Amino acid sequence: MSENTHATDIAIVGAGPVGLFGVFAAGMLNMKCVVTDSLELIGGQCTALYPEKPIFDIPGHPSIEAQELIVNLEKQAAPFEPVYLLDQQIMTVEKLDDGSEHGWRLTTSKGSIILAKAIIIAAGVGAFGPNRPPVENLDIYEKSGRVHYLVKRKEDFRGKKLVIAGGGDSAVDWVMSLKEIAERVAIVHRRDGFRAADANVDKLRQWGRDGEIDYVVPYQVKVLHGENGVLSGVEVAHKDESRILEADMFLPFYGLSSKLGPIAEWGLDLDKKHIMVDPATCASNVPGIFAAGDIAMYPGKLHLILAGFSEIEMACHAARDIVFPDTEYKFEYSSAKGVPGTPVPS
Ligand SMILES: Cc1cc2nc3c(=O)[nH]c(=O)nc-3n(C[C@H](O)[C@H](O)[C@H](O)COP(=O)(O)OP(=O)(O)OC[C@H]3O[C@@H](n4cnc5c(N)ncnc54)[C@H](O)[C@@H]3O)c2cc1C
């Protein structure tokens, strides 16, 4: 089997809170998972849209920040050793009729192949991707790793000249955070008004006046300059005036958008952007494919994380009959079974 082929029991499409809990639910039934997400980070809407907002309706947590919930879900999944394939979208899903143990073959936008016995789609509101600004030469420097839509590791930006663009919280927050370790930071925005905390915006303006950062407002990014994929400058313009800001990296923060994308082509019974499922099992109309979380639809559906947790638990129980068709199911509480590495005291 080639390096980019992953054989597993369950392929989970989407690493949002529901997909992550699916790893635990499947693991408790002795099934392994490969989880994919189009984003570079796990966490779905919680991480991408509201990481610092408190959530008040997760049972057992009177209040928990969205990102903290994701960190906990990742921890809860870890004993079951999931494989995460991030920054790649599932593009095709194909039923294998060759009698092989794995009935499904999924391919990703980065050429990875997943062979799975069942599929659970936990794709939320669709695949998230960054809004790409209309900037000349953007694709050249995306390919050479000089354009970043997310900050995975702050350390990657230490000692670098950064041009950050955008007018929302992300742009403002990352200027404040990366200023500490970068050689130089410029913030570019098309107007002198930000959708961010006033106190933080005032700080940016003050730093601009003091020369601690380049406050490049009102300007728009037009062209990326450099040679052989190495970025050297970001050209910005306002009316007839343009200038080039020195840069090693360009970080555009223009928000994220979501698209159902290729899921629409997989022969599933769809209602607008949702997959219709049997609420008793979360099975879709295609045998072997289940859906849970925001993307799943049935009468009385609640678009809440807690409903998604319950749906993926049900989907895993139903998928177990496909993964282990010859073994009888014996229900066990987690408090009786324990988890790998934390067995129940006898
Ligand atoms: C501002 C805000 C506040 C909220 N507050 C609450 C709250 O207080 N309580 C609550 O219960 N809910 C809340 N929600 C809703 C909650 O976040 C969602 O119900 C939850 O995120 C759904 O989880 P999910 O895993 O089903 O989908 P998502 O979180 O949407 O994750 C799905 C993931 O699948 C990926 N994906 C999609 N298609 C593909 C593909 N083809 N290939 C690879 N990856 C793919 C996406 O990139 C995404 O990361 C809030 C939502 C928002 C926006």
The ligand as a Tripos MOL2 file, in Angstrom:
@<TRIPOS>MOLECULE
LIG
   53    58     1     0     0
SMALL
NO_CHARGES

@<TRIPOS>ATOM
      1 C1        -20.7300   32.1870   16.2280 C.3       1 LIG1
      2 C2        -21.3210   30.8070   16.5010 C.ar      1 LIG1
      3 C3        -21.6870   30.4610   17.7860 C.ar      1 LIG1
      4 C4        -22.2240   29.1960   18.0600 C.ar      1 LIG1
      5 N1        -22.5730   28.8850   19.3390 N.ar      1 LIG1
      6 C5        -23.0490   27.6380   19.6150 C.ar      1 LIG1
      7 C6        -23.4320   27.2740   20.9510 C.ar      1 LIG1
      8 O1        -23.3570   28.0830   21.8730 O.2       1 LIG1
      9 N2        -23.8810   26.0010   21.1640 N.ar      1 LIG1
     10 C7        -24.0050   25.0780   20.1500 C.ar      1 LIG1
     11 O2        -24.4010   23.9410   20.4160 O.2       1 LIG1
     12 N3        -23.6710   25.4200   18.8810 N.ar      1 LIG1
     13 C8        -23.2070   26.6620   18.5860 C.ar      1 LIG1
     14 N4        -22.8780   26.9930   17.2940 N.ar      1 LIG1
     15 C9        -23.0840   25.9730   16.2360 C.3       1 LIG1
     16 C10       -21.9830   24.9070   16.2910 C.3       1 LIG1
     17 O3        -20.7050   25.5000   16.1500 O.3       1 LIG1
     18 C11       -22.2230   23.8800   15.1910 C.3       1 LIG1
     19 O4        -23.4620   23.2400   15.4520 O.3       1 LIG1
     20 C12       -21.0990   22.8410   15.1860 C.3       1 LIG1
     21 O5        -19.8510   23.4260   14.8680 O.3       1 LIG1
     22 C13       -21.3980   21.7490   14.1840 C.3       1 LIG1
     23 O6        -20.3450   20.8430   14.2350 O.3       1 LIG1
     24 P1        -19.9870   19.8930   12.9900 P.3       1 LIG1
     25 O7        -18.8040   19.1000   13.4320 O.co2     1 LIG1
     26 O8        -21.2330   19.2180   12.5660 O.co2     1 LIG1
     27 O9        -19.6040   20.8740   11.7990 O.3       1 LIG1
     28 P2        -18.5030   22.0290   11.6480 P.3       1 LIG1
     29 O10       -18.1090   22.5960   12.9500 O.co2     1 LIG1
     30 O11       -19.0570   22.9370   10.6090 O.co2     1 LIG1
     31 O12       -17.2430   21.2500   11.0480 O.3       1 LIG1
     32 C14       -17.3250   20.6310    9.7960 C.3       1 LIG1
     33 C15       -15.9400   20.5390    9.1910 C.3       1 LIG1
     34 O13       -16.0180   19.7410    7.9880 O.3       1 LIG1
     35 C16       -15.1150   20.2380    7.0370 C.3       1 LIG1
     36 N5        -15.5140   19.7780    5.6980 N.ar      1 LIG1
     37 C17       -16.6670   20.0060    5.0450 C.ar      1 LIG1
     38 N6        -16.6850   19.3910    3.8370 N.ar      1 LIG1
     39 C18       -15.4950   18.7470    3.7350 C.ar      1 LIG1
     40 C19       -14.8880   17.9390    2.7190 C.ar      1 LIG1
     41 N7        -15.5140   17.6380    1.5610 N.pl3     1 LIG1
     42 N8        -13.6410   17.4660    2.9320 N.ar      1 LIG1
     43 C20       -12.9810   17.7580    4.0920 C.ar      1 LIG1
     44 N9        -13.5110   18.5080    5.0870 N.ar      1 LIG1
     45 C21       -14.7420   19.0030    4.9070 C.ar      1 LIG1
     46 C22       -15.2040   21.7540    7.2250 C.3       1 LIG1
     47 O14       -14.0360   22.4010    6.7350 O.3       1 LIG1
     48 C23       -15.3550   21.8830    8.7540 C.3       1 LIG1
     49 O15       -14.1290   22.1110    9.4030 O.3       1 LIG1
     50 C24       -22.3750   28.2420   16.9920 C.ar      1 LIG1
     51 C25       -21.9870   28.5860   15.6870 C.ar      1 LIG1
     52 C26       -21.4670   29.8520   15.4360 C.ar      1 LIG1
     53 C27       -21.0470   30.1890   14.0190 C.3       1 LIG1
@<TRIPOS>BOND
     1     1     2 1
     2     2     3 ar
     3     2    52 ar
     4     3     4 ar
     5     4     5 ar
     6     4    50 ar
     7     5     6 ar
     8     6     7 ar
     9     6    13 1
    10     7     8 2
    11     7     9 ar
    12     9    10 ar
    13    10    11 2
    14    10    12 ar
    15    12    13 ar
    16    13    14 ar
    17    14    15 1
    18    14    50 ar
    19    15    16 1
    20    16    17 1
    21    16    18 1
    22    18    19 1
    23    18    20 1
    24    20    21 1
    25    20    22 1
    26    22    23 1
    27    23    24 1
    28    24    25 2
    29    24    26 1
    30    24    27 1
    31    27    28 1
    32    28    29 2
    33    28    30 1
    34    28    31 1
    35    31    32 1
    36    32    33 1
    37    33    34 1
    38    33    48 1
    39    34    35 1
    40    35    36 1
    41    35    46 1
    42    36    37 ar
    43    36    45 ar
    44    37    38 ar
    45    38    39 ar
    46    39    40 ar
    47    39    45 ar
    48    40    41 1
    49    40    42 ar
    50    42    43 ar
    51    43    44 ar
    52    44    45 ar
    53    46    47 1
    54    46    48 1
    55    48    49 1
    56    50    51 ar
    57    51    52 ar
    58    52    53 1
@<TRIPOS>SUBSTRUCTURE
     1 LIG1         1 GROUP 0 **** ****
